Amino acid sequence: MKKVLKLRRLRLLLLVPAAFFATLFASRHQAAAEWYARHPYAALSRAGNAVTGLAPFSVGELLVFLLAAALVILVARLVARLARGKGRRAEIALRFFVNLLCFAGVLYFIFTVACGINYYRTTFAETCGLPVKPSSTAELMRLTKSLASDANAQRGKVKTDRQGVMELGTQDFSRTARVAKQSFDRLGAEYPLLSPGYGAPKPVLSSRLMSRCNITGMFFPFTFEANVNTDVPAYTIPVTMCHELSHLRGFMREDEANFIGYLACEKSDSPDFRYSGTMLAFTCASNALLSADEKADAAVWSGLGAGVRKDLACNSAYWKQFEGPVAKMSDSVNDSYLKANRQSDGVQSYGRMVDLLLALQRKEAASAKK
């Protein structure tokens, strides 16, 4: 026991309270969290992203697999040492536990400085001047109908496969990723907080595994990378890229990342991106309208073009094949994660994007009257 307590690595455990109090301070001082996101985080994330951006593959994905392999090896080694170490088994087990705890403490600290504090920054709605307020069903109906009309118009500009389902104009992921970066950089001209200086999103080799976990993309804070599932239906990929790039720029709330991703797609010259962003916005608005007025939502759906319907049906069929305990467990973990990071509605917070869309609709209507 004394030997374990003398381990110098125990000092690493001090990172746990440091991270905890930093998070607590940020949760109670939004201005400080916003300052951190704009300055220290911005510098740290750009530097980290520049380094990992030198690799054409996802460094984060590689680290996850290496960590999993290392854990298996360490557990096997622990079992072997316990079998041979009669009289020292308690010390061996305790040392292993302490090492594991120290490693977890380091990860927790890195997560906090590279991601966690940003959950408490000023909302994007406040910083970009979009007042969010309760809206009527009529406003929601108007929004959903407008997005459906946009989707119908944009659908005719994208390519389709032999089954008539939308496919990306370029089958090269890196080209599509560059378009995502360019679209985001263009959006940054209108919203300075979304300034350029970051690389493009990266593909995930184990995309099928991500789909089994109901994950379309992931921002990996330990390597400052935006990772994208490439196995999903094509029309969802561009907006997912922009969603993850929103996280990379320090906007961690899911509703905000969806909205920013939509804005980036709207600013793009690519028909694929404009259609992808509109489809995400339409889906969110339609789900909200369905809860408020089923008949109104059915009326909007009756006006959807055959191509849009085919893409939505393809998406539903794709995700249906992954329904099961793994997907449910993943949703449960994600729900707990969101609630632990100031998104009290959990997974339901994704639906709050509609409030931002409605606020944007009101702003554009007011501008049109001037």
matplotlib code that plots the C-alpha trace (Angstrom):
import matplotlib.pyplot as plt

x = [0.0, 2.8, 4.5, 1.4, 0.8, 4.4, 3.8, 4.5, 1.7, -0.8, -0.2, -2.2, -5.3, -5.1, -6.3, -9.8, -10.7, -9.0, -11.3, -14.3, -13.9, -13.2, -16.5, -18.3, -16.9, -17.9, -21.4, -21.8, -20.0, -21.2, -19.1, -15.9, -16.9, -17.5, -14.1, -12.5, -14.3, -13.3, -9.6, -7.8, -10.0, -9.8, -6.0, -5.8, -8.2, -6.6, -3.2, -4.4, -6.5, -3.5, -1.3, -3.9, -4.8, -1.5, -2.8, -5.4, -7.1, -8.9, -6.3, -9.1, -10.4, -6.9, -6.4, -9.8, -8.7, -5.2, -6.8, -9.1, -6.3, -4.1, -6.9, -7.2, -3.5, -3.3, -6.2, -4.6, -1.3, -3.1, -4.6, -1.2, 0.5, -2.3, -1.9, 1.8, 1.9, 0.8, 1.0, 1.1, -2.2, -3.8, -0.9, -0.9, -4.7, -4.5, -1.6, -3.6, -6.7, -4.6, -3.0, -6.4, -7.8, -4.8, -5.4, -9.1, -8.3, -6.0, -8.7, -11.3, -9.0, -8.3, -12.0, -12.8, -10.3, -11.0, -14.7, -16.5, -16.3, -17.8, -21.1, -21.6, -20.7, -23.3, -25.8, -25.4, -28.9, -27.8, -24.4, -25.9, -29.0, -31.7, -34.3, -35.9, -39.5, -42.7, -44.2, -47.7, -48.6, -49.3, -45.7, -44.5, -46.7, -45.4, -41.8, -42.3, -44.2, -41.4, -38.7, -40.7, -40.9, -37.2, -36.4, -38.6, -36.8, -33.3, -33.9, -34.0, -30.4, -28.7, -27.6, -29.3, -28.3, -30.1, -32.7, -33.5, -32.0, -29.8, -26.0, -23.2, -22.1, -18.5, -17.8, -14.5, -15.0, -12.0, -13.6, -16.9, -15.1, -13.3, -16.6, -17.8, -14.8, -15.3, -19.0, -18.1, -15.4, -17.9, -20.4, -17.7, -17.8, -21.3, -20.8, -17.3, -17.4, -17.3, -14.0, -11.8, -8.6, -9.7, -9.3, -11.9, -13.9, -12.5, -14.1, -14.4, -13.3, -15.5, -18.6, -20.8, -20.0, -21.0, -24.3, -25.0, -24.5, -26.9, -24.0, -23.7, -20.7, -18.5, -16.3, -13.2, -12.0, -8.7, -7.5, -9.7, -11.1, -14.6, -15.3, -18.1, -19.9, -19.6, -22.0, -25.2, -27.5, -25.8, -28.1, -27.3, -23.5, -23.0, -25.0, -23.4, -20.0, -21.0, -22.6, -19.3, -17.4, -19.6, -18.5, -14.9, -15.4, -16.6, -20.4, -21.2, -24.9, -26.6, -29.4, -26.9, -24.7, -27.6, -28.7, -25.1, -24.7, -27.9, -26.6, -23.3, -25.1, -27.3, -24.2, -22.7, -22.4, -23.0, -26.5, -25.7, -25.0, -28.0, -30.3, -28.8, -29.2, -32.7, -33.6, -32.3, -34.3, -37.4, -37.2, -36.8, -39.7, -41.9, -41.4, -42.4, -45.4, -46.5, -46.6, -48.5, -50.9, -50.9, -53.3, -51.2, -48.1, -49.9, -50.9, -47.3, -46.1, -48.7, -46.8, -43.5, -42.0, -41.3, -37.6, -37.7, -40.0, -37.7, -34.7, -36.6, -37.8, -34.2, -33.0, -35.8, -35.0, -31.3, -31.7, -34.3, -31.8, -29.8, -32.7, -31.9, -30.2, -26.9, -28.6, -30.8, -27.8, -26.0, -29.0, -29.1, -25.4, -25.8, -28.8, -27.0, -24.0, -26.2, -27.9, -24.6, -23.5, -26.3, -28.7, -31.4, -33.8, -31.3, -31.8, -34.9, -32.6, -32.1, -35.7, -34.9, -33.3, -36.8, -36.9, -33.8, -35.3, -38.5, -36.4, -34.5, -37.8, -39.1, -35.8, -35.9, -39.5, -38.8, -35.9, -38.0, -40.5, -37.9]
y = [0.0, 2.5, 1.7, 2.6, 5.8, 6.9, 6.7, 10.1, 9.6, 10.1, 13.8, 13.3, 12.9, 16.6, 17.1, 15.7, 18.5, 21.1, 20.0, 19.8, 23.3, 24.7, 23.3, 24.5, 28.0, 28.0, 26.9, 29.9, 32.5, 32.4, 35.4, 33.6, 30.5, 32.6, 34.3, 30.9, 29.6, 32.7, 32.9, 30.0, 27.3, 28.9, 28.9, 25.4, 23.9, 25.5, 24.2, 20.7, 20.5, 21.7, 18.9, 16.1, 17.5, 16.4, 12.8, 12.0, 9.5, 10.0, 10.1, 9.9, 6.6, 5.1, 6.1, 4.5, 1.2, 1.4, 2.2, -0.8, -3.1, -1.7, -2.2, -5.9, -6.4, -4.7, -6.7, -9.9, -8.9, -8.1, -11.5, -13.2, -11.1, -11.9, -15.6, -15.4, -12.9, -14.8, -12.5, -9.4, -9.6, -6.8, -4.5, -5.5, -4.9, -1.6, -0.4, -1.3, 0.5, 3.6, 3.7, 3.4, 6.2, 8.5, 7.9, 8.6, 11.8, 12.9, 12.2, 14.1, 17.1, 17.1, 16.7, 19.7, 22.1, 20.9, 20.6, 20.6, 24.3, 25.3, 23.9, 26.8, 29.6, 32.2, 30.6, 31.1, 32.6, 35.4, 36.1, 36.2, 38.3, 35.7, 36.1, 32.8, 32.9, 30.8, 30.5, 29.7, 26.6, 28.8, 30.0, 26.4, 25.4, 28.2, 27.2, 23.5, 24.3, 26.6, 24.1, 21.4, 23.7, 24.4, 20.6, 19.9, 22.6, 21.6, 17.9, 18.4, 19.7, 16.7, 13.5, 10.1, 6.5, 3.7, 3.4, 7.1, 7.9, 11.0, 10.4, 12.8, 14.7, 13.5, 10.1, 11.4, 12.1, 14.4, 16.7, 16.8, 17.5, 20.4, 21.8, 21.6, 23.6, 26.2, 26.5, 27.0, 29.6, 31.5, 31.4, 32.9, 36.1, 36.7, 35.2, 36.2, 33.6, 30.9, 32.2, 30.0, 28.4, 24.7, 21.7, 19.6, 16.8, 13.2, 9.9, 7.1, 3.6, 1.9, 3.8, 0.7, 0.2, 3.9, 3.2, 0.3, 2.8, 5.3, 7.8, 9.8, 11.9, 12.7, 15.5, 14.0, 16.6, 14.7, 15.3, 18.2, 16.3, 16.3, 12.7, 11.6, 8.3, 7.6, 4.6, 6.6, 7.8, 10.3, 13.3, 13.3, 13.5, 17.2, 18.6, 16.1, 17.4, 20.9, 19.9, 18.4, 21.4, 23.5, 21.5, 21.9, 25.7, 25.4, 25.2, 22.0, 22.2, 19.8, 22.1, 24.9, 22.6, 21.5, 25.1, 26.2, 23.2, 24.2, 27.8, 26.6, 24.4, 27.3, 29.4, 26.7, 26.8, 23.0, 21.7, 18.7, 20.8, 23.1, 20.1, 18.3, 21.3, 21.8, 18.2, 18.3, 21.5, 20.1, 16.9, 18.8, 21.2, 18.4, 16.4, 19.5, 20.1, 16.5, 16.8, 20.1, 19.4, 16.0, 17.1, 20.1, 18.0, 15.5, 18.4, 19.4, 15.9, 15.5, 18.2, 16.5, 15.5, 11.8, 12.3, 13.8, 11.0, 8.4, 9.8, 10.0, 6.4, 5.3, 6.9, 5.3, 1.9, 2.3, 3.1, 0.4, -2.3, -1.2, -1.1, -3.2, -3.3, -1.7, 1.3, 1.7, 1.5, 4.1, 6.4, 6.0, 6.8, 9.8, 11.0, 10.8, 12.7, 15.5, 15.9, 16.0, 18.9, 21.4, 20.0, 19.1, 17.8, 15.1, 13.8, 15.9, 19.0, 18.2, 19.4, 22.8, 23.6, 24.5, 27.5, 28.8, 28.2, 30.1, 32.9, 33.1, 33.1, 36.0, 37.9, 37.4, 38.4, 41.6, 42.4, 41.8, 44.4, 47.1]
z = [0.0, 0.9, -2.4, -4.3, -2.4, -3.3, -7.0, -8.6, -11.1, -8.3, -8.9, -12.1, -9.9, -9.2, -12.7, -11.7, -9.2, -11.5, -14.4, -12.1, -10.7, -14.2, -15.4, -12.3, -12.7, -16.4, -15.6, -13.2, -15.3, -18.9, -19.9, -18.8, -20.7, -23.8, -23.4, -23.1, -26.3, -28.3, -27.2, -25.5, -27.1, -30.5, -30.4, -28.9, -31.4, -34.4, -33.4, -32.6, -35.8, -37.8, -36.4, -36.8, -40.2, -41.5, -41.5, -44.2, -41.9, -38.6, -35.9, -33.3, -34.8, -34.7, -31.1, -30.1, -31.6, -30.1, -26.7, -27.0, -27.9, -25.1, -22.6, -23.6, -23.3, -19.9, -18.5, -19.8, -18.2, -15.0, -14.9, -15.5, -12.8, -10.3, -11.0, -10.3, -7.6, -4.5, -1.5, -3.6, -5.4, -3.5, -4.3, -8.0, -8.3, -6.4, -8.6, -11.8, -10.5, -9.6, -13.0, -14.6, -12.4, -13.3, -17.0, -16.7, -14.9, -17.7, -20.2, -18.2, -18.0, -21.7, -22.4, -20.2, -21.8, -25.4, -25.3, -21.9, -21.0, -24.4, -23.4, -21.1, -23.5, -24.8, -27.1, -30.8, -31.0, -28.6, -30.3, -33.8, -32.9, -33.3, -30.5, -29.8, -28.6, -28.6, -32.0, -33.3, -35.2, -38.2, -38.2, -37.9, -40.8, -42.9, -42.1, -42.9, -46.1, -47.2, -46.5, -48.4, -51.4, -51.2, -51.0, -54.0, -56.0, -55.0, -55.5, -59.3, -59.2, -57.6, -59.1, -58.6, -58.8, -60.7, -58.1, -58.3, -54.9, -54.5, -54.7, -54.1, -57.2, -56.5, -55.2, -53.7, -50.0, -49.8, -52.5, -50.7, -47.4, -49.1, -50.2, -46.6, -45.4, -48.1, -47.3, -43.6, -44.4, -46.5, -43.6, -41.4, -43.4, -42.1, -38.6, -37.3, -34.5, -37.2, -38.5, -40.8, -39.9, -39.6, -41.8, -43.5, -41.9, -42.1, -43.1, -40.5, -41.7, -39.2, -40.5, -40.4, -36.8, -36.2, -37.9, -35.5, -32.7, -34.4, -35.0, -38.1, -37.1, -34.1, -33.0, -31.3, -28.8, -28.0, -31.6, -32.7, -35.6, -37.2, -38.1, -40.5, -41.1, -44.8, -44.9, -44.4, -47.2, -49.4, -48.8, -45.1, -45.4, -46.4, -43.5, -41.1, -42.2, -41.4, -38.1, -36.9, -38.1, -35.9, -32.9, -34.0, -33.8, -30.2, -30.5, -28.7, -28.2, -30.7, -31.6, -32.4, -34.4, -36.5, -37.2, -38.0, -40.3, -42.1, -42.5, -43.9, -46.4, -47.4, -48.2, -50.3, -54.1, -54.1, -54.9, -52.8, -49.7, -50.2, -50.6, -47.6, -45.3, -46.4, -45.8, -42.3, -41.6, -43.2, -41.1, -37.9, -38.7, -40.0, -36.8, -34.7, -36.9, -36.6, -32.8, -33.0, -35.9, -37.6, -40.4, -41.2, -41.4, -43.6, -45.9, -46.3, -47.0, -49.7, -51.6, -51.5, -54.8, -55.6, -55.4, -51.9, -50.8, -52.2, -50.3, -47.0, -47.5, -48.3, -45.1, -43.0, -44.5, -43.8, -40.1, -39.6, -40.2, -37.1, -34.7, -31.6, -28.2, -29.4, -30.9, -27.8, -25.6, -27.7, -27.6, -23.8, -23.4, -25.7, -23.8, -20.5, -22.0, -23.3, -20.0, -18.2, -20.4, -19.9, -22.4, -19.9, -22.6, -23.5, -27.0, -27.3, -27.5, -31.2, -31.8, -30.5, -33.8, -35.0, -32.7, -34.4, -37.8, -36.8, -35.4, -38.7, -40.6, -38.6, -39.1, -42.9, -43.1, -41.2, -43.5, -46.6, -45.3, -45.0]

ax = plt.figure().add_subplot(projection="3d")
ax.plot(x, y, z, "-o")
ax.set_aspect("equal")
plt.show()
